[in-house]
Amino acid sequence: MTDGWLDIPMNDHSPLSADELLDIVDEHDRVVGQAPRSEAYADRLRHRCVFVLARDAAGRVFVHRRTARKLVFPSLHDMFVGGVVGAGESYDEAALREAEEELGVPGLPAPAPLFKFLYETAEHTWWSFVYEVRCPPTVAPQAEEVAWHAFLTEEELKRRLVEWAWVPDGLEAYRRLLIWRVTN
């Protein structure tokens, strides 16, 4: 019997999706232009991202390690699936697309929108919309996105937060999610 982790070898180590076109937004999340993803990251142009917390029927959280090919935060752990919102795409559309792609589960229910926040560091800036979705316990994660995965209870996740290297934006989204749960 397996311990729930899945390793997927990657032969090509080039980054993914650098030419994807994104909407560039202002401090109020209004579209002010468009740029390729690589330019948005290189020039710290504010854009949009979605974070989807995926749970199985038992309430366990889908946790994964990103592949080494990821353009941003390669090889780090994440408790969210998600990514950038494409040019002309809504947050809701991106949340469903990203969840279905990364989990490898077509026909998911629409992720429930929870809250939005602005993520800003010296290197990155994006408007972030946090969602939650229920998914089946059997998933087939996208090999280009997910190096390995497991479903963890909230307690297991809490223990791993101090043991593993996590994507910083996902940590911030999770911190805000815990606060949001208490206040809503």
C-alpha positions, 0 to 999 in steps of 0.5 A: 500500500502506498503512503499517498504521495506520488512522485512524477519525474520531469525530464524537461526543466524549462519554466511553464507558461511564460508567454501566457497573456495576463490582464495588468491591474491597478491598486483597485483591481481595474484592468489597465493593460495586458502583458505576457506572464514573463514580463508581468513577473520581471517588471513586477506588474500587478495582475490577478491570481486565484487560490482554490482550497480543495477538500475531499469528502472527509474534509481533508485538504489537497496539499502538493509540491510544485514542480521544478518547472514552475515559473514562480516558487518552483519545488515548494509546497502549497495547500492551494491549487490555482494560478494566474487569471488569463487576460479577459478571464474572470476570477470564477472562470480561472478558479474552476479551470485551474482546479480542474487542470491541477487536480485532473478532475473534469466536471468539478462544481464551481469553486465557492468564492470566499474573499479577495486580498492584495498580495504584495512583496518586493518581488511580486504583486497580485490581486488574489481571490481565495476559493474552496471546492470539494473534490473526489478523493481520487485525483490525477494531478497535472504532471506539469504542475504537481510533483507529488500530493496528498490529502491532509487533515487540518491538524496534519497540515498545521504540523507540516507548516513548520516542517516544509518549505511553502509558497509564500503567497499560499501561506499568506492566503492560508493565514488570511483564510484562518482569520476569515473563518473566525470572522465570518 
